[in-house]
Amino acid sequence: MGGEDAIFNWFKSAKPVEDTMPMRERLDALERRIRHVEEDWTEVYNKFRTLQMRVAKQVQRLDANSSQEEPPGEGDGVKTTGNPSSLSPRMQRIQEQILERRRRGAQLGVGGE
């Protein structure tokens, strides 16, 4: 029976790894980690908002430019190319596709009624 007492005494004296750090220190460490995560999230969110506002302004400029490039009554599908654009060639193709879809939609709406 003496051997069993020694084993139980060893279990009682052995502390789990998580109990080696006092609770207050663990709490402080977790609070610091949460604060860092919140700061990182705020930074990422602000960057996202800035990018989203830039995209919204660019879309407004593109809409304004596309409405100025197409005088009323000239919806024959021919794109006027006179203004150099700050868009990449890929983005210019995408913009042309969007404008073409709008033209087709406008033609269908007028002819279908």
PDB file as gemmi writes it, atoms N, CA and C in Angstrom:
CRYST1    1.000    1.000    1.000  90.00  90.00  90.00 P 1                      
ATOM      1  N   MET A   1       0.807  -1.190   0.000  1.00  0.00           N  
ATOM      2  CA  MET A   1       0.000   0.000   0.000  1.00  0.00           C  
ATOM      3  C   MET A   1       0.849   1.251   0.000  1.00  0.00           C  
ATOM      4  N   GLY A   2       2.067   1.171   0.439  1.00  0.00           N  
ATOM      5  CA  GLY A   2       2.930   2.339   0.487  1.00  0.00           C  
ATOM      6  C   GLY A   2       3.220   2.873  -0.904  1.00  0.00           C  
ATOM      7  N   GLY A   3       3.266   1.959  -1.903  1.00  0.00           N  
ATOM      8  CA  GLY A   3       3.519   2.378  -3.283  1.00  0.00           C  
ATOM      9  C   GLY A   3       2.372   3.194  -3.857  1.00  0.00           C  
ATOM     10  N   GLU A   4       1.150   2.807  -3.495  1.00  0.00           N  
ATOM     11  CA  GLU A   4      -0.015   3.537  -3.976  1.00  0.00           C  
ATOM     12  C   GLU A   4      -0.046   4.949  -3.407  1.00  0.00           C  
ATOM     13  N   ASP A   5       0.349   5.104  -2.147  1.00  0.00           N  
ATOM     14  CA  ASP A   5       0.384   6.444  -1.545  1.00  0.00           C  
ATOM     15  C   ASP A   5       1.389   7.334  -2.265  1.00  0.00           C  
ATOM     16  N   ALA A   6       2.505   6.770  -2.667  1.00  0.00           N  
ATOM     17  CA  ALA A   6       3.531   7.550  -3.368  1.00  0.00           C  
ATOM     18  C   ALA A   6       3.009   8.030  -4.729  1.00  0.00           C  
ATOM     19  N   ILE A   7       2.286   7.163  -5.408  1.00  0.00           N  
ATOM     20  CA  ILE A   7       1.723   7.550  -6.714  1.00  0.00           C  
ATOM     21  C   ILE A   7       0.703   8.670  -6.541  1.00  0.00           C  
ATOM     22  N   PHE A   8      -0.170   8.524  -5.555  1.00  0.00           N  
ATOM     23  CA  PHE A   8      -1.172   9.571  -5.322  1.00  0.00           C  
ATOM     24  C   PHE A   8      -0.516  10.890  -4.919  1.00  0.00           C  
ATOM     25  N   ASN A   9       0.537  10.812  -4.107  1.00  0.00           N  
ATOM     26  CA  ASN A   9       1.255  12.031  -3.727  1.00  0.00           C  
ATOM     27  C   ASN A   9       1.888  12.697  -4.945  1.00  0.00           C  
ATOM     28  N   TRP A  10       2.404  11.882  -5.867  1.00  0.00           N  
ATOM     29  CA  TRP A  10       3.010  12.436  -7.081  1.00  0.00           C  
ATOM     30  C   TRP A  10       1.948  13.147  -7.931  1.00  0.00           C  
ATOM     31  N   PHE A  11       0.761  12.530  -8.100  1.00  0.00           N  
ATOM     32  CA  PHE A  11      -0.316  13.147  -8.853  1.00  0.00           C  
ATOM     33  C   PHE A  11      -0.760  14.455  -8.214  1.00  0.00           C  
ATOM     34  N   LYS A  12      -0.796  14.489  -6.888  1.00  0.00           N  
ATOM     35  CA  LYS A  12      -1.215  15.701  -6.200  1.00  0.00           C  
ATOM     36  C   LYS A  12      -0.196  16.814  -6.380  1.00  0.00           C  
ATOM     37  N   SER A  13       1.082  16.480  -6.406  1.00  0.00           N  
ATOM     38  CA  SER A  13       2.117  17.509  -6.529  1.00  0.00           C  
ATOM     39  C   SER A  13       2.326  17.964  -7.975  1.00  0.00           C  
ATOM     40  N   ALA A  14       2.009  17.118  -8.948  1.00  0.00           N  
ATOM     41  CA  ALA A  14       2.187  17.483 -10.347  1.00  0.00           C  
ATOM     42  C   ALA A  14       1.093  18.456 -10.766  1.00  0.00           C  
ATOM     43  N   LYS A  15       1.523  19.581 -11.328  1.00  0.00           N  
ATOM     44  CA  LYS A  15       0.557  20.590 -11.765  1.00  0.00           C  
ATOM     45  C   LYS A  15       0.420  20.531 -13.289  1.00  0.00           C  
ATOM     46  N   PRO A  16      -0.776  20.703 -13.787  1.00  0.00           N  
ATOM     47  CA  PRO A  16      -0.929  20.782 -15.239  1.00  0.00           C  
ATOM     48  C   PRO A  16      -0.180  21.999 -15.792  1.00  0.00           C  
ATOM     49  N   VAL A  17       0.193  21.956 -17.044  1.00  0.00           N  
ATOM     50  CA  VAL A  17       0.971  23.021 -17.667  1.00  0.00           C  
ATOM     51  C   VAL A  17       0.236  24.353 -17.583  1.00  0.00           C  
ATOM     52  N   GLU A  18      -1.060  24.358 -17.799  1.00  0.00           N  
ATOM     53  CA  GLU A  18      -1.800  25.607 -17.801  1.00  0.00           C  
ATOM     54  C   GLU A  18      -1.907  26.234 -16.419  1.00  0.00           C  
ATOM     55  N   ASP A  19      -1.710  25.447 -15.363  1.00  0.00           N  
ATOM     56  CA  ASP A  19      -1.783  25.994 -14.015  1.00  0.00           C  
ATOM     57  C   ASP A  19      -0.460  26.572 -13.544  1.00  0.00           C  
ATOM     58  N   THR A  20       0.602  26.432 -14.340  1.00  0.00           N  
ATOM     59  CA  THR A  20       1.896  26.967 -13.917  1.00  0.00           C  
ATOM     60  C   THR A  20       1.918  28.489 -13.988  1.00  0.00           C  
ATOM     61  N   MET A  21       1.116  29.069 -14.828  1.00  0.00           N  
ATOM     62  CA  MET A  21       1.040  30.518 -14.928  1.00  0.00           C  
ATOM     63  C   MET A  21      -0.145  30.980 -14.079  1.00  0.00           C  
ATOM     64  N   PRO A  22       0.057  31.939 -13.222  1.00  0.00           N  
ATOM     65  CA  PRO A  22      -1.069  32.420 -12.420  1.00  0.00           C  
ATOM     66  C   PRO A  22      -2.194  32.944 -13.305  1.00  0.00           C  
ATOM     67  N   MET A  23      -3.390  32.856 -12.807  1.00  0.00           N  
ATOM     68  CA  MET A  23      -4.576  33.222 -13.575  1.00  0.00           C  
ATOM     69  C   MET A  23      -4.536  34.677 -14.035  1.00  0.00           C  
ATOM     70  N   ARG A  24      -4.048  35.565 -13.214  1.00  0.00           N  
ATOM     71  CA  ARG A  24      -4.019  36.986 -13.572  1.00  0.00           C  
ATOM     72  C   ARG A  24      -3.124  37.217 -14.779  1.00  0.00           C  
ATOM     73  N   GLU A  25      -1.963  36.539 -14.815  1.00  0.00           N  
ATOM     74  CA  GLU A  25      -1.050  36.677 -15.947  1.00  0.00           C  
ATOM     75  C   GLU A  25      -1.692  36.131 -17.216  1.00  0.00           C  
ATOM     76  N   ARG A  26      -2.385  35.010 -17.095  1.00  0.00           N  
ATOM     77  CA  ARG A  26      -3.072  34.444 -18.264  1.00  0.00           C  
ATOM     78  C   ARG A  26      -4.132  35.409 -18.774  1.00  0.00           C  
ATOM     79  N   LEU A  27      -4.879  35.991 -17.849  1.00  0.00           N  
ATOM     80  CA  LEU A  27      -5.914  36.940 -18.233  1.00  0.00           C  
ATOM     81  C   LEU A  27      -5.311  38.158 -18.919  1.00  0.00           C  
ATOM     82  N   ASP A  28      -4.223  38.682 -18.378  1.00  0.00           N  
ATOM     83  CA  ASP A  28      -3.551  39.830 -18.991  1.00  0.00           C  
ATOM     84  C   ASP A  28      -3.043  39.489 -20.392  1.00  0.00           C  
ATOM     85  N   ALA A  29      -2.473  38.303 -20.545  1.00  0.00           N  
ATOM     86  CA  ALA A  29      -1.967  37.877 -21.855  1.00  0.00           C  
ATOM     87  C   ALA A  29      -3.114  37.774 -22.861  1.00  0.00           C  
ATOM     88  N   LEU A  30      -4.236  37.217 -22.445  1.00  0.00           N  
ATOM     89  CA  LEU A  30      -5.391  37.102 -23.346  1.00  0.00           C  
ATOM     90  C   LEU A  30      -5.941  38.471 -23.710  1.00  0.00           C  
ATOM     91  N   GLU A  31      -5.997  39.376 -22.746  1.00  0.00           N  
ATOM     92  CA  GLU A  31      -6.485  40.729 -23.034  1.00  0.00           C  
ATOM     93  C   GLU A  31      -5.571  41.437 -24.027  1.00  0.00           C  
ATOM     94  N   ARG A  32      -4.256  41.259 -23.890  1.00  0.00           N  
ATOM     95  CA  ARG A  32      -3.322  41.862 -24.852  1.00  0.00           C  
ATOM     96  C   ARG A  32      -3.540  41.292 -26.247  1.00  0.00           C  
ATOM     97  N   ARG A  33      -3.735  39.976 -26.328  1.00  0.00           N  
ATOM     98  CA  ARG A  33      -3.965  39.355 -27.634  1.00  0.00           C  
ATOM     99  C   ARG A  33      -5.266  39.864 -28.266  1.00  0.00           C  
ATOM    100  N   ILE A  34      -6.291  39.988 -27.459  1.00  0.00           N  
ATOM    101  CA  ILE A  34      -7.574  40.494 -27.980  1.00  0.00           C  
ATOM    102  C   ILE A  34      -7.416  41.931 -28.460  1.00  0.00           C  
ATOM    103  N   ARG A  35      -6.685  42.737 -27.692  1.00  0.00           N  
ATOM    104  CA  ARG A  35      -6.475  44.132 -28.079  1.00  0.00           C  
ATOM    105  C   ARG A  35      -5.723  44.211 -29.415  1.00  0.00           C  
ATOM    106  N   HIS A  36      -4.711  43.353 -29.596  1.00  0.00           N  
ATOM    107  CA  HIS A  36      -3.968  43.334 -30.858  1.00  0.00           C  
ATOM    108  C   HIS A  36      -4.863  42.899 -32.017  1.00  0.00           C  
ATOM    109  N   VAL A  37      -5.690  41.926 -31.780  1.00  0.00           N  
ATOM    110  CA  VAL A  37      -6.611  41.476 -32.834  1.00  0.00           C  
ATOM    111  C   VAL A  37      -7.582  42.595 -33.203  1.00  0.00           C  
ATOM    112  N   GLU A  38      -8.097  43.302 -32.208  1.00  0.00           N  
ATOM    113  CA  GLU A  38      -9.008  44.413 -32.483  1.00  0.00           C  
ATOM    114  C   GLU A  38      -8.310  45.524 -33.260  1.00  0.00           C  
ATOM    115  N   GLU A  39      -7.060  45.824 -32.912  1.00  0.00           N  
ATOM    116  CA  GLU A  39      -6.308  46.845 -33.641  1.00  0.00           C  
ATOM    117  C   GLU A  39      -6.078  46.413 -35.084  1.00  0.00           C  
ATOM    118  N   ASP A  40      -5.703  45.149 -35.275  1.00  0.00           N  
ATOM    119  CA  ASP A  40      -5.498  44.635 -36.630  1.00  0.00           C  
ATOM    120  C   ASP A  40      -6.791  44.702 -37.430  1.00  0.00           C  
ATOM    121  N   TRP A  41      -7.896  44.317 -36.818  1.00  0.00           N  
ATOM    122  CA  TRP A  41      -9.180  44.343 -37.502  1.00  0.00           C  
ATOM    123  C   TRP A  41      -9.551  45.775 -37.888  1.00  0.00           C  
ATOM    124  N   THR A  42      -9.331  46.721 -36.986  1.00  0.00           N  
ATOM    125  CA  THR A  42      -9.646  48.120 -37.285  1.00  0.00           C  
ATOM    126  C   THR A  42      -8.821  48.604 -38.472  1.00  0.00           C  
ATOM    127  N   GLU A  43      -7.556  48.239 -38.506  1.00  0.00           N  
ATOM    128  CA  GLU A  43      -6.688  48.642 -39.606  1.00  0.00           C  
ATOM    129  C   GLU A  43      -7.164  48.034 -40.931  1.00  0.00           C  
ATOM    130  N   VAL A  44      -7.474  46.750 -40.912  1.00  0.00           N  
ATOM    131  CA  VAL A  44      -7.943  46.075 -42.131  1.00  0.00           C  
ATOM    132  C   VAL A  44      -9.272  46.684 -42.594  1.00  0.00           C  
ATOM    133  N   TYR A  45     -10.171  46.940 -41.658  1.00  0.00           N  
ATOM    134  CA  TYR A  45     -11.470  47.506 -41.997  1.00  0.00           C  
ATOM    135  C   TYR A  45     -11.314  48.899 -42.617  1.00  0.00           C  
ATOM    136  N   ASN A  46     -10.423  49.714 -42.059  1.00  0.00           N  
ATOM    137  CA  ASN A  46     -10.198  51.050 -42.616  1.00  0.00           C  
ATOM    138  C   ASN A  46      -9.618  50.970 -44.022  1.00  0.00           C  
ATOM    139  N   LYS A  47      -8.704  50.039 -44.250  1.00  0.00           N  
ATOM    140  CA  LYS A  47      -8.154  49.857 -45.604  1.00  0.00           C  
ATOM    141  C   LYS A  47      -9.254  49.430 -46.566  1.00  0.00           C  
ATOM    142  N   PHE A  48     -10.113  48.525 -46.129  1.00  0.00           N  
ATOM    143  CA  PHE A  48     -11.216  48.070 -46.970  1.00  0.00           C  
ATOM    144  C   PHE A  48     -12.143  49.230 -47.323  1.00  0.00           C  
ATOM    145  N   ARG A  49     -12.495  50.045 -46.320  1.00  0.00           N  
ATOM    146  CA  ARG A  49     -13.383  51.182 -46.565  1.00  0.00           C  
ATOM    147  C   ARG A  49     -12.761  52.159 -47.557  1.00  0.00           C  
ATOM    148  N   THR A  50     -11.459  52.407 -47.415  1.00  0.00           N  
ATOM    149  CA  THR A  50     -10.770  53.308 -48.343  1.00  0.00           C  
ATOM    150  C   THR A  50     -10.828  52.756 -49.764  1.00  0.00           C  
ATOM    151  N   LEU A  51     -10.529  51.469 -49.909  1.00  0.00           N  
ATOM    152  CA  LEU A  51     -10.574  50.866 -51.242  1.00  0.00           C  
ATOM    153  C   LEU A  51     -11.995  50.883 -51.808  1.00  0.00           C  
ATOM    154  N   GLN A  52     -12.970  50.616 -50.965  1.00  0.00           N  
ATOM    155  CA  GLN A  52     -14.350  50.598 -51.427  1.00  0.00           C  
ATOM    156  C   GLN A  52     -14.783  51.992 -51.887  1.00  0.00           C  
ATOM    157  N   MET A  53     -14.361  53.030 -51.159  1.00  0.00           N  
ATOM    158  CA  MET A  53     -14.702  54.391 -51.573  1.00  0.00           C  
ATOM    159  C   MET A  53     -14.022  54.748 -52.890  1.00  0.00           C  
ATOM    160  N   ARG A  54     -12.772  54.303 -53.066  1.00  0.00           N  
ATOM    161  CA  ARG A  54     -12.079  54.560 -54.333  1.00  0.00           C  
ATOM    162  C   ARG A  54     -12.813  53.892 -55.491  1.00  0.00           C  
ATOM    163  N   VAL A  55     -13.220  52.655 -55.280  1.00  0.00           N  
ATOM    164  CA  VAL A  55     -13.932  51.932 -56.337  1.00  0.00           C  
ATOM    165  C   VAL A  55     -15.260  52.626 -56.647  1.00  0.00           C  
ATOM    166  N   ALA A  56     -15.967  53.062 -55.618  1.00  0.00           N  
ATOM    167  CA  ALA A  56     -17.247  53.737 -55.834  1.00  0.00           C  
ATOM    168  C   ALA A  56     -17.041  55.030 -56.626  1.00  0.00           C  
ATOM    169  N   LYS A  57     -16.010  55.789 -56.300  1.00  0.00           N  
ATOM    170  CA  LYS A  57     -15.728  57.021 -57.046  1.00  0.00           C  
ATOM    171  C   LYS A  57     -15.363  56.710 -58.488  1.00  0.00           C  
ATOM    172  N   GLN A  58     -14.571  55.647 -58.691  1.00  0.00           N  
ATOM    173  CA  GLN A  58     -14.190  55.277 -60.046  1.00  0.00           C  
ATOM    174  C   GLN A  58     -15.419  54.863 -60.858  1.00  0.00           C  
ATOM    175  N   VAL A  59     -16.325  54.130 -60.241  1.00  0.00           N  
ATOM    176  CA  VAL A  59     -17.553  53.726 -60.938  1.00  0.00           C  
ATOM    177  C   VAL A  59     -18.374  54.967 -61.300  1.00  0.00           C  
ATOM    178  N   GLN A  60     -18.459  55.915 -60.385  1.00  0.00           N  
ATOM    179  CA  GLN A  60     -19.200  57.153 -60.685  1.00  0.00           C  
ATOM    180  C   GLN A  60     -18.559  57.889 -61.849  1.00  0.00           C  
ATOM    181  N   ARG A  61     -17.220  57.966 -61.842  1.00  0.00           N  
ATOM    182  CA  ARG A  61     -16.536  58.647 -62.956  1.00  0.00           C  
ATOM    183  C   ARG A  61     -16.782  57.914 -64.265  1.00  0.00           C  
ATOM    184  N   LEU A  62     -16.717  56.572 -64.235  1.00  0.00           N  
ATOM    185  CA  LEU A  62     -16.947  55.798 -65.450  1.00  0.00           C  
ATOM    186  C   LEU A  62     -18.377  55.984 -65.949  1.00  0.00           C  
ATOM    187  N   ASP A  63     -19.338  55.977 -65.043  1.00  0.00           N  
ATOM    188  CA  ASP A  63     -20.726  56.204 -65.446  1.00  0.00           C  
ATOM    189  C   ASP A  63     -20.900  57.595 -66.043  1.00  0.00           C  
ATOM    190  N   ALA A  64     -20.284  58.587 -65.422  1.00  0.00           N  
ATOM    191  CA  ALA A  64     -20.385  59.956 -65.932  1.00  0.00           C  
ATOM    192  C   ALA A  64     -19.717  60.054 -67.302  1.00  0.00           C  
ATOM    193  N   ASN A  65     -18.544  59.442 -67.450  1.00  0.00           N  
ATOM    194  CA  ASN A  65     -17.844  59.485 -68.736  1.00  0.00           C  
ATOM    195  C   ASN A  65     -18.610  58.730 -69.812  1.00  0.00           C  
ATOM    196  N   SER A  66     -19.208  57.596 -69.461  1.00  0.00           N  
ATOM    197  CA  SER A  66     -19.928  56.823 -70.476  1.00  0.00           C  
ATOM    198  C   SER A  66     -21.188  57.550 -70.915  1.00  0.00           C  
ATOM    199  N   SER A  67     -21.831  58.272 -70.003  1.00  0.00           N  
ATOM    200  CA  SER A  67     -23.017  59.022 -70.400  1.00  0.00           C  
ATOM    201  C   SER A  67     -22.635  60.246 -71.230  1.00  0.00           C  
ATOM    202  N   GLN A  68     -21.456  60.797 -71.024  1.00  0.00           N  
ATOM    203  CA  GLN A  68     -21.003  61.939 -71.823  1.00  0.00           C  
ATOM    204  C   GLN A  68     -20.534  61.486 -73.198  1.00  0.00           C  
ATOM    205  N   GLU A  69     -19.934  60.293 -73.289  1.00  0.00           N  
ATOM    206  CA  GLU A  69     -19.439  59.787 -74.563  1.00  0.00           C  
ATOM    207  C   GLU A  69     -20.572  59.423 -75.512  1.00  0.00           C  
ATOM    208  N   GLU A  70     -21.727  59.038 -74.988  1.00  0.00           N  
ATOM    209  CA  GLU A  70     -22.858  58.635 -75.816  1.00  0.00           C  
ATOM    210  C   GLU A  70     -23.921  59.722 -75.806  1.00  0.00           C  
ATOM    211  N   PRO A  71     -23.934  60.564 -76.824  1.00  0.00           N  
ATOM    212  CA  PRO A  71     -25.007  61.555 -76.887  1.00  0.00           C  
ATOM    213  C   PRO A  71     -26.340  60.849 -77.101  1.00  0.00           C  
ATOM    214  N   PRO A  72     -27.434  61.427 -76.631  1.00  0.00           N  
ATOM    215  CA  PRO A  72     -28.747  60.791 -76.825  1.00  0.00           C  
ATOM    216  C   PRO A  72     -29.049  60.591 -78.296  1.00  0.00           C  
ATOM    217  N   GLY A  73     -29.581  59.416 -78.634  1.00  0.00           N  
ATOM    218  CA  GLY A  73     -29.943  59.123 -80.014  1.00  0.00           C  
ATOM    219  C   GLY A  73     -28.855  58.393 -80.765  1.00  0.00           C  
ATOM    220  N   GLU A  74     -27.676  58.246 -80.195  1.00  0.00           N  
ATOM    221  CA  GLU A  74     -26.604  57.542 -80.879  1.00  0.00           C  
ATOM    222  C   GLU A  74     -26.316  56.216 -80.185  1.00  0.00           C  
ATOM    223  N   GLY A  75     -27.303  55.414 -79.998  1.00  0.00           N  
ATOM    224  CA  GLY A  75     -27.138  54.109 -79.351  1.00  0.00           C  
ATOM    225  C   GLY A  75     -26.984  53.002 -80.358  1.00  0.00           C  
ATOM    226  N   ASP A  76     -26.180  53.226 -81.425  1.00  0.00           N  
ATOM    227  CA  ASP A  76     -26.053  52.233 -82.482  1.00  0.00           C  
ATOM    228  C   ASP A  76     -24.987  51.188 -82.180  1.00  0.00           C  
ATOM    229  N   GLY A  77     -24.380  51.229 -81.004  1.00  0.00           N  
ATOM    230  CA  GLY A  77     -23.417  50.202 -80.641  1.00  0.00           C  
ATOM    231  C   GLY A  77     -21.997  50.518 -81.052  1.00  0.00           C  
ATOM    232  N   VAL A  78     -21.739  51.634 -81.701  1.00  0.00           N  
ATOM    233  CA  VAL A  78     -20.392  52.003 -82.103  1.00  0.00           C  
ATOM    234  C   VAL A  78     -19.773  52.793 -80.966  1.00  0.00           C  
ATOM    235  N   LYS A  79     -18.631  52.317 -80.509  1.00  0.00           N  
ATOM    236  CA  LYS A  79     -17.976  52.978 -79.374  1.00  0.00           C  
ATOM    237  C   LYS A  79     -17.050  54.054 -79.907  1.00  0.00           C  
ATOM    238  N   THR A  80     -17.157  55.223 -79.322  1.00  0.00           N  
ATOM    239  CA  THR A  80     -16.257  56.303 -79.705  1.00  0.00           C  
ATOM    240  C   THR A  80     -14.981  56.174 -78.900  1.00  0.00           C  
ATOM    241  N   THR A  81     -13.855  56.226 -79.580  1.00  0.00           N  
ATOM    242  CA  THR A  81     -12.575  56.134 -78.894  1.00  0.00           C  
ATOM    243  C   THR A  81     -11.816  57.415 -79.156  1.00  0.00           C  
ATOM    244  N   GLY A  82     -11.884  58.318 -78.208  1.00  0.00           N  
ATOM    245  CA  GLY A  82     -11.158  59.559 -78.355  1.00  0.00           C  
ATOM    246  C   GLY A  82     -10.404  59.904 -77.097  1.00  0.00           C  
ATOM    247  N   ASN A  83     -10.953  59.515 -75.959  1.00  0.00           N  
ATOM    248  CA  ASN A  83     -10.320  59.854 -74.689  1.00  0.00           C  
ATOM    249  C   ASN A  83      -9.436  58.710 -74.224  1.00  0.00           C  
ATOM    250  N   PRO A  84      -8.141  59.014 -73.979  1.00  0.00           N  
ATOM    251  CA  PRO A  84      -7.311  57.958 -73.397  1.00  0.00           C  
ATOM    252  C   PRO A  84      -7.756  57.708 -71.962  1.00  0.00           C  
ATOM    253  N   SER A  85      -7.748  56.448 -71.566  1.00  0.00           N  
ATOM    254  CA  SER A  85      -8.251  56.077 -70.255  1.00  0.00           C  
ATOM    255  C   SER A  85      -7.098  55.677 -69.341  1.00  0.00           C  
ATOM    256  N   SER A  86      -7.305  55.870 -68.047  1.00  0.00           N  
ATOM    257  CA  SER A  86      -6.300  55.455 -67.077  1.00  0.00           C  
ATOM    258  C   SER A  86      -6.489  53.992 -66.701  1.00  0.00           C  
ATOM    259  N   LEU A  87      -7.475  53.324 -67.326  1.00  0.00           N  
ATOM    260  CA  LEU A  87      -7.739  51.917 -67.027  1.00  0.00           C  
ATOM    261  C   LEU A  87      -6.768  51.024 -67.786  1.00  0.00           C  
ATOM    262  N   SER A  88      -6.527  49.868 -67.236  1.00  0.00           N  
ATOM    263  CA  SER A  88      -5.692  48.886 -67.920  1.00  0.00           C  
ATOM    264  C   SER A  88      -6.473  48.349 -69.121  1.00  0.00           C  
ATOM    265  N   PRO A  89      -5.789  47.742 -70.068  1.00  0.00           N  
ATOM    266  CA  PRO A  89      -6.507  47.194 -71.232  1.00  0.00           C  
ATOM    267  C   PRO A  89      -7.597  46.194 -70.833  1.00  0.00           C  
ATOM    268  N   ARG A  90      -7.319  45.376 -69.831  1.00  0.00           N  
ATOM    269  CA  ARG A  90      -8.323  44.405 -69.370  1.00  0.00           C  
ATOM    270  C   ARG A  90      -9.549  45.119 -68.829  1.00  0.00           C  
ATOM    271  N   MET A  91      -9.326  46.145 -67.995  1.00  0.00           N  
ATOM    272  CA  MET A  91     -10.439  46.890 -67.422  1.00  0.00           C  
ATOM    273  C   MET A  91     -11.205  47.659 -68.506  1.00  0.00           C  
ATOM    274  N   GLN A  92     -10.506  48.133 -69.540  1.00  0.00           N  
ATOM    275  CA  GLN A  92     -11.185  48.802 -70.653  1.00  0.00           C  
ATOM    276  C   GLN A  92     -12.104  47.825 -71.375  1.00  0.00           C  
ATOM    277  N   ARG A  93     -11.633  46.571 -71.591  1.00  0.00           N  
ATOM    278  CA  ARG A  93     -12.488  45.568 -72.244  1.00  0.00           C  
ATOM    279  C   ARG A  93     -13.722  45.283 -71.392  1.00  0.00           C  
ATOM    280  N   ILE A  94     -13.516  45.171 -70.088  1.00  0.00           N  
ATOM    281  CA  ILE A  94     -14.646  44.910 -69.196  1.00  0.00           C  
ATOM    282  C   ILE A  94     -15.637  46.069 -69.252  1.00  0.00           C  
ATOM    283  N   GLN A  95     -15.112  47.289 -69.233  1.00  0.00           N  
ATOM    284  CA  GLN A  95     -15.979  48.462 -69.305  1.00  0.00           C  
ATOM    285  C   GLN A  95     -16.760  48.464 -70.627  1.00  0.00           C  
ATOM    286  N   GLU A  96     -16.092  48.123 -71.713  1.00  0.00           N  
ATOM    287  CA  GLU A  96     -16.778  48.073 -73.009  1.00  0.00           C  
ATOM    288  C   GLU A  96     -17.891  47.021 -72.990  1.00  0.00           C  
ATOM    289  N   GLN A  97     -17.633  45.879 -72.364  1.00  0.00           N  
ATOM    290  CA  GLN A  97     -18.656  44.841 -72.271  1.00  0.00           C  
ATOM    291  C   GLN A  97     -19.851  45.325 -71.453  1.00  0.00           C  
ATOM    292  N   ILE A  98     -19.584  46.020 -70.379  1.00  0.00           N  
ATOM    293  CA  ILE A  98     -20.673  46.551 -69.544  1.00  0.00           C  
ATOM    294  C   ILE A  98     -21.495  47.557 -70.341  1.00  0.00           C  
ATOM    295  N   LEU A  99     -20.808  48.457 -71.029  1.00  0.00           N  
ATOM    296  CA  LEU A  99     -21.526  49.463 -71.821  1.00  0.00           C  
ATOM    297  C   LEU A  99     -22.342  48.811 -72.930  1.00  0.00           C  
ATOM    298  N   GLU A 100     -21.800  47.761 -73.545  1.00  0.00           N  
ATOM    299  CA  GLU A 100     -22.530  47.056 -74.604  1.00  0.00           C  
ATOM    300  C   GLU A 100     -23.786  46.398 -74.040  1.00  0.00           C  
ATOM    301  N   ARG A 101     -23.674  45.792 -72.863  1.00  0.00           N  
ATOM    302  CA  ARG A 101     -24.861  45.194 -72.229  1.00  0.00           C  
ATOM    303  C   ARG A 101     -25.902  46.256 -71.919  1.00  0.00           C  
ATOM    304  N   ARG A 102     -25.461  47.413 -71.460  1.00  0.00           N  
ATOM    305  CA  ARG A 102     -26.403  48.500 -71.174  1.00  0.00           C  
ATOM    306  C   ARG A 102     -27.111  48.951 -72.451  1.00  0.00           C  
ATOM    307  N   ARG A 103     -26.334  49.072 -73.528  1.00  0.00           N  
ATOM    308  CA  ARG A 103     -26.934  49.488 -74.805  1.00  0.00           C  
ATOM    309  C   ARG A 103     -27.974  48.473 -75.270  1.00  0.00           C  
ATOM    310  N   ARG A 104     -27.602  47.176 -75.194  1.00  0.00           N  
ATOM    311  CA  ARG A 104     -28.536  46.130 -75.601  1.00  0.00           C  
ATOM    312  C   ARG A 104     -29.792  46.156 -74.734  1.00  0.00           C  
ATOM    313  N   GLY A 105     -29.605  46.356 -73.427  1.00  0.00           N  
ATOM    314  CA  GLY A 105     -30.752  46.425 -72.525  1.00  0.00           C  
ATOM    315  C   GLY A 105     -31.638  47.602 -72.849  1.00  0.00           C  
ATOM    316  N   ALA A 106     -31.046  48.728 -73.182  1.00  0.00           N  
ATOM    317  CA  ALA A 106     -31.830  49.923 -73.522  1.00  0.00           C  
ATOM    318  C   ALA A 106     -32.575  49.705 -74.834  1.00  0.00           C  
ATOM    319  N   GLN A 107     -31.922  49.058 -75.803  1.00  0.00           N  
ATOM    320  CA  GLN A 107     -32.572  48.794 -77.090  1.00  0.00           C  
ATOM    321  C   GLN A 107     -33.718  47.805 -76.916  1.00  0.00           C  
ATOM    322  N   LEU A 108     -33.520  46.790 -76.087  1.00  0.00           N  
ATOM    323  CA  LEU A 108     -34.578  45.814 -75.860  1.00  0.00           C  
ATOM    324  C   LEU A 108     -35.753  46.464 -75.147  1.00  0.00           C  
ATOM    325  N   GLY A 109     -35.466  47.343 -74.206  1.00  0.00           N  
ATOM    326  CA  GLY A 109     -36.544  48.013 -73.459  1.00  0.00           C  
ATOM    327  C   GLY A 109     -37.370  48.913 -74.346  1.00  0.00           C  
ATOM    328  N   VAL A 110     -36.754  49.598 -75.302  1.00  0.00           N  
ATOM    329  CA  VAL A 110     -37.486  50.505 -76.186  1.00  0.00           C  
ATOM    330  C   VAL A 110     -38.244  49.718 -77.232  1.00  0.00           C  
ATOM    331  N   GLY A 111     -37.630  48.703 -77.831  1.00  0.00           N  
ATOM    332  CA  GLY A 111     -38.264  47.948 -78.901  1.00  0.00           C  
ATOM    333  C   GLY A 111     -39.293  46.960 -78.397  1.00  0.00           C  
ATOM    334  N   GLY A 112     -39.189  46.518 -77.139  1.00  0.00           N  
ATOM    335  CA  GLY A 112     -40.095  45.492 -76.621  1.00  0.00           C  
ATOM    336  C   GLY A 112     -41.410  46.035 -76.139  1.00  0.00           C  
ATOM    337  N   GLU A 113     -41.556  47.337 -76.031  1.00  0.00           N  
ATOM    338  CA  GLU A 113     -42.805  47.886 -75.511  1.00  0.00           C  
ATOM    339  C   GLU A 113     -43.808  48.145 -76.578  1.00  0.00           C  
TER     340      GLU A 113                                                      
END                                                                             
